[in-house]
């Protein structure tokens, strides 16, 4: 379920200290019910999914992903440029000492994302290419009935006019393909892993 931006901005996340010049593009509730200490399980699952890639689980999603990746290849949207490494290092360099010296979070393999930090209730990872610098933030929030669930926010800083055009161009891909496929995948995997954990107990 898509949430108002205030569901992210009004929570005391540490990411606000680091990415205050980024736009909060989207906030989503994740179908991942759990207990107070389960964020690490969700982050591990998310990291494994990022490594393997998400390409949609329905015909429309698969077509949208295929078009998106083809456009990215043709137009060079996803290629790093000379400034990317500098931009990527910037957020890491902004971290306060306690976050910089604390757990960084999982290795994300060959994906464009790099973990920034991980706490008991939040994790953040960043990526950068020719068009945007982006952050995926996952928080662990109470559900109002004694349980908890994940909440995902996407923060973006466009790289000039090209970045702004890129964000406008991919908007239909995000809402028709990327987010629905990603959230369904997260929910199914969480449910399957919860069943496995229950059987192990």
Secondary structure, 3 states (H helix, E strand, C coil): CECCCHHHHCCCCCHHHHCCCCEEEEEEECCCCECCCCHHHHHHHHHHHHHHCCCCCCHHHHHHHHHHHHHHHHHCCCCCCCCHHHHHHHHHHHCCHHHHCCCCCCCCCCCCCEEEEECCCEEEEEEECCCEEEEEEEEEEECCCCCEEEEEEEEEEECHHHHHHHHHHHHHHHHHHHHHHHHHHHHHHHHHHHHHHHHHC
